[in-house]
Amino acid sequence: MRVLSIDSATEAATCAIIEDERLLGEITFNYKKQHSIILMTIIDNLLKNINTDISTIDGFVVSKGPGSFTGLRIGMATVKGLSQGSNKPFISISTLDALAYNMAYTTGIICPILDALRGNVYTALYQFEENNMNRLTDYKIISLEELLALVKEQNKSVTFIGDGIKLFKEQIVKYLPEANFAPTHLNVARASALGELGLKKLLQGKNDDLYNSAPIYIRKSQAEREYEKRTGKSIDE
């Protein structure tokens, strides 16, 4: 089975094509560019550079976040369009799951951290047991201080991964001197990791519904927060 996977949940834009147990190609940009401008271009370039076209793709994988609201919507809309246009299935996978999978078979706790602004991070805790990646917590948006306390409670070795490292490494080391950190090239979301996780699910016959699948936002959008601040009412009321 050949799958095309994309992740645009963070500052990085990444696209990969996996065929069974072989990575055919991957393109990743981690620079301040608008995903709406470059995403279709890198997909097209990747297809051309492995001498194929979209008709050879059997399924699609997309990040469902958490992350940038705009980036998530762009990625989800792109994959839904490709899925509907080709009549091929798609499935969404959390960016946090994919980041944790970058450190597959690491002992102890794996803790992906994505910058969620204002000293907060998107995160979840993972552990590999018997060759399976198990998520130990819900997806969260919490302060770094809360996360460090949570990790310390586990009383196990921990490896941090993600774009939050460049912002918070100094604070992490002060609180957890024995913490480990992923190498630089693994700290960005990788479409190849996302694709491998998605491929396994597609082969099991699992896929998302075109009309009901939605990103994991975790927190409310800025517009929702401003509405509630202005009116004193929840957007859901």
C-alpha positions in Angstrom: 0.0 0.0 0.0 1.3 3.5 -0.9 0.3 6.4 1.2 0.9 10.2 1.0 1.2 11.9 4.4 1.4 15.6 5.3 1.8 17.6 8.5 1.2 21.3 8.6 0.3 21.6 12.3 3.5 23.5 13.2 5.9 25.9 11.6 7.3 22.9 9.7 5.6 21.8 6.4 6.4 18.2 5.6 5.2 15.6 3.1 6.2 12.0 2.6 5.3 9.0 0.5 5.6 5.5 2.0 5.1 2.2 0.2 4.7 -0.7 2.7 7.9 -0.7 4.7 9.8 1.6 2.4 10.1 5.4 2.5 10.1 6.6 -1.1 10.6 10.3 -0.4 10.2 13.1 2.0 10.3 16.9 1.9 10.4 19.1 5.0 10.6 22.8 5.3 11.0 24.4 8.8 11.0 28.0 7.9 8.5 30.8 8.2 6.5 30.3 5.0 2.8 30.2 4.6 1.6 26.6 4.3 -1.2 27.6 2.0 1.4 28.7 -0.5 3.9 25.8 -0.3 2.0 22.7 0.7 0.6 21.8 -2.8 4.0 22.7 -4.3 6.0 20.3 -2.2 3.4 17.5 -2.7 3.7 18.0 -6.5 7.5 18.2 -6.4 7.7 15.0 -4.3 5.4 13.1 -6.7 7.4 14.3 -9.7 10.8 13.4 -8.1 9.8 9.8 -7.6 8.3 9.6 -11.1 4.7 9.1 -10.1 1.4 11.0 -9.8 -1.5 11.1 -7.4 -3.3 8.2 -9.1 -0.8 5.8 -7.7 -1.5 6.8 -4.1 -3.7 4.3 -2.2 -4.5 6.4 0.9 -3.7 9.6 2.7 -2.5 10.5 6.2 -2.8 14.0 7.7 -1.9 15.5 11.1 -4.9 16.4 13.3 -2.8 18.4 15.7 -2.7 20.0 18.1 -0.9 22.9 16.7 -1.5 26.0 14.6 -5.3 26.5 13.9 -4.6 27.8 10.4 -2.0 25.1 9.6 -4.3 22.3 10.8 -7.2 23.6 8.7 -5.0 23.9 5.6 -3.6 20.3 6.0 -7.0 18.8 6.7 -8.7 20.6 3.8 -5.9 19.5 1.4 -6.1 15.8 2.3 -9.9 15.8 2.3 -9.8 17.3 -1.2 -7.3 14.7 -2.4 -9.2 11.9 -0.7 -12.5 12.9 -2.2 -11.1 13.6 -5.6 -9.3 10.3 -5.9 -11.9 8.3 -3.9 -9.1 6.9 -1.7 -9.3 6.7 2.1 -7.6 9.0 4.6 -6.8 8.9 8.3 -5.7 11.6 10.7 -3.0 11.1 13.3 -1.9 13.4 16.2 1.3 15.4 15.6 2.2 14.5 19.2 1.9 10.8 18.3 4.1 11.3 15.3 6.7 13.2 17.3 6.8 10.5 20.0 7.2 7.9 17.2 10.4 9.7 16.1 11.9 8.3 19.3 10.5 4.7 18.8 11.8 2.1 21.3 13.4 4.7 23.6 13.3 3.5 27.2 11.4 5.5 29.8 9.0 8.3 29.1 8.8 10.1 25.8 7.5 13.7 26.1 6.8 15.7 22.9 6.4 19.4 23.5 5.1 21.9 21.0 5.1 25.6 21.8 1.5 26.7 22.6 2.5 30.3 23.4 2.4 32.2 26.7 4.6 29.6 28.5 2.4 26.7 27.6 3.0 23.6 25.6 1.0 21.0 23.8 2.0 17.6 25.1 1.2 14.0 26.1 3.3 11.3 27.7 4.2 8.1 25.9 6.1 4.9 26.7 7.1 1.9 24.5 6.2 -1.4 25.9 6.5 -4.8 24.1 7.1 -3.0 20.8 4.0 -0.9 21.1 3.8 2.9 21.7 1.4 3.6 24.5 0.0 7.0 25.2 -0.1 7.5 29.0 -2.1 10.8 29.2 -4.6 12.8 27.3 -3.5 15.4 24.8 -2.9 18.5 26.9 -2.2 22.2 26.8 -0.5 23.0 30.1 2.2 25.3 31.5 5.8 24.1 31.5 5.8 24.1 35.3 2.7 21.7 35.4 4.3 19.5 32.8 7.6 19.2 34.6 5.8 18.3 37.8 3.8 15.6 35.9 6.9 14.1 34.4 8.7 14.1 37.8 5.8 12.1 39.2 6.5 9.3 36.7 9.8 8.6 38.4 11.3 7.4 35.2 13.9 8.5 32.7 12.4 11.0 30.2 13.3 12.1 26.7 11.9 15.4 25.4 11.3 16.1 21.8 9.7 18.9 19.7 10.0 22.5 18.9 9.5 23.5 22.5 13.0 22.3 23.4 14.6 25.4 21.8 12.4 27.6 24.1 12.4 25.6 27.3 15.5 23.5 27.5 17.2 25.6 30.1 14.2 25.5 32.4 13.8 21.8 31.9 17.4 21.1 32.8 17.2 23.1 36.0 14.2 21.1 37.1 15.1 17.7 35.6 18.9 17.6 35.4 18.9 14.0 34.1 16.4 14.7 31.3 17.4 13.6 27.8 16.7 15.6 24.6 16.1 14.4 21.0 18.7 15.4 18.4 17.9 18.5 16.4 16.9 16.7 13.2 14.1 14.9 15.1 12.6 17.9 16.8 10.4 18.8 13.9 7.2 17.0 12.8 8.1 14.4 10.2 5.6 13.3 7.6 7.4 9.9 7.4 6.6 9.1 11.1 3.1 10.3 10.6 2.7 8.2 7.5 4.0 5.1 9.1 1.5 5.3 11.9 -1.3 6.1 9.5 -0.3 3.3 7.1 -0.7 0.7 9.9 -4.2 1.9 10.7 -5.2 2.0 7.0 -4.0 -1.6 6.6 -6.3 -2.5 9.5 -9.2 -1.1 7.6 -9.5 2.1 9.7 -10.1 5.5 8.1 -11.7 8.8 8.9 -15.1 10.0 7.7 -14.8 12.8 5.1 -17.4 15.0 6.7 -16.9 14.5 10.4 -13.1 14.3 10.8 -11.8 17.4 12.5 -8.5 18.7 14.0 -7.6 18.4 17.7 -7.5 22.1 18.8 -7.5 21.5 22.6 -7.8 25.2 23.3 -10.3 27.7 21.9 -9.3 30.0 19.0 -8.4 33.6 19.6 -11.7 34.7 18.2 -13.6 32.5 20.6 -11.5 33.8 23.6 -12.1 37.4 22.6 -15.9 36.8 22.2 -16.1 35.2 25.7 -14.0 38.1 27.2 -16.2 40.7 25.5 -19.6 39.0 26.3 -18.9 37.0 29.4 -20.6 34.0 27.7 -19.2 30.8 26.3 -19.2 30.4 22.6 -21.1 27.2 23.2 -24.0 28.8 25.0 
